[in-house]
Amino acid sequence: EENPETYVNIGKIDLSDLEKSPVVSSYLGSVHDTYCTRDTLYVIGSKIKDNNGTDDGRFIGIGGVMIRAEDICTTVTKADISGDKVDIKCRTEFGGSILNDYSIDEYNNYLRVAVTTLDNENSILVFDENLGKVGELNGLADGEQIKSARFMGNTAYVVTFVQTDPLFVIDLTDPVKPE
């Protein structure tokens, strides 16, 4: 569930007319990073997934509370900021975390993210304009963590680290089948 004490406010201010009142949208959630294009704001947060009753004994401490590691996921909320108001469009969630705002990119109406799970499994995920997952590439240096990621056009560059620093070059020309 979302933390009930946490919500996100997104404000839009027209800098060409400072007499106009700001426009604000709010939603229940959390935020630890953002990614913005000219017309879209992506708010990246985290949440605790619903417990399905299984327990493998792996817990981590967050804010003094012990939580099963597999119950934590990343959320991405998409807001349209192109008009006069902020319009929350859609949202997705997935296991793992995004290192920083260089690990997320929008290109040709697809959102691409480089993700590392708590078990140090690395993936590239591709989402359509409604944040439905359409493509995924798994198994990038499992056991290591993503230390750097950049997206440039149809290519993703990912560096991981444990003992060496492998550089992965990923072809995203076909968003459904990253290679």
Secondary structure, DSSP 8 states (H G I E B T S, - for coil): ---TT-EEEEEE--TT-TTS--EEEEEE---SEEEE-SSEEEEEEEEE----S---S-EEEETTEEEEGGGEEEEEEEEE-SSSS-EEEEEEEEESB--SGGGEEEETTEEEEEEE-TT--EEEEEE-TT--EEEEEE-SSTTSEEEEEEEETTEEEEEEESSS--EEEEE-SSTTS--
